[in-house]
Amino acid sequence: MGAQLRVYKRKIRSVSAIKKTTRAMEMISSSRIVKAQRAVQASTPYATELTRAVAAVASGSSADHPLTTENPNARRAAVLLITSDRGQAGGYNSNAIKRADALAARLRGEGKEVSTYIVGRKGVGFYTFRDRSIEESWTGFSDKPTYADAKSVAGALLEAFAKDEADGGVDELHVVYTEFVSMLTQNPVDSRLLPLTLDKPNHLDMDAEAIASGKDPHALYEFEPSPEGVLDALLPRYVESRVYNALLQSAASEHAARRRAMKSATDNAEELIKSYTRLANAARQADITQEISEIVGGADALADATAGSD
């Protein structure tokens, strides 16, 4: 029984070490969530107003611009999938990947070829392990993205959108990210970035829809040198701001998911420690009982031997 007691004590020490690690990760994620939330709140007004400006230019101009005009014969679409660089975040990455797979299946059902762009090592590892093609990937900044990172990602997407289909260009740009709703709720969503749609509901372009429908009044503009020139200047900024906002939303969601996962792991470790402690106490009590039984048995045997000799 002494050997069993040593096994339980070893398990208690091991689980206690894991508990310290998960507790530390939980506290780190808790501190980073606040910063990530502030970053999301700071970036949203700029992205919203930029969307309103682009929508105003597009709705106030009669010219067909390639960034706002949908191609009825679209053949290729680019999907940007945003995942994390680190794991231990519960179902955060798997939910985003499932959403991207569902979007890709829908686009292929429409007869479109899908080109995948990925942010985060987890998404890259998932696609690489399954021998899926990746057009371009970025890693190392999923938990703390900067505008420069978003500009790099948006630049690759815009370059693909600007190319001719014969040269590997795409007709549509989609993004799959995790929307931060609250500390307990993070929803994977997909939205189309380009062509900019002004008549369909979109996670990123609700203000644009309101402007186009006339429900939201906006100022009248005079465009210099031309509406097309203004769109050429604004739309790249629009894509950059939307990618940046999606990266920030995903970062906040990643920290929230990791905090929740680490809290669950810490609680489970505490339960394991309690269970192993009870088992260790039972084993110790069994050892004590056995020793007492052996002592009593030895004393009885000695007493019987002494009585027999008399």
Secondary structure, 3 states (H helix, E strand, C coil): CHHHHHHHHHHHHHHHHHHHHHHHHHHHHHHHHHHHHHHHHHHHHHHHHHHHHHHHHHHHCCCCCCCCCCCCCCCEEEEEEECCCCCCCCCHHHHHHHHHHHHHHHHHHCCCEEEEEEECHHHHHHHHHCCCCCCEEECCCCCCCCHHHHHHHHHHHHHHHHCCHHHCCCCEEEEEEEEECCCCCEEEEEEEEECCCCCCCCCCCHHHHHHHHCCCCCCCCCCCCCHHHHHHHHHHHHHHHHHHHHHHHHHHHHHHHHHHHHHHHHHHHHHHHHHHHHHHHHHHHHHHHHHHHHHHHHHHHHHHHHHHHC
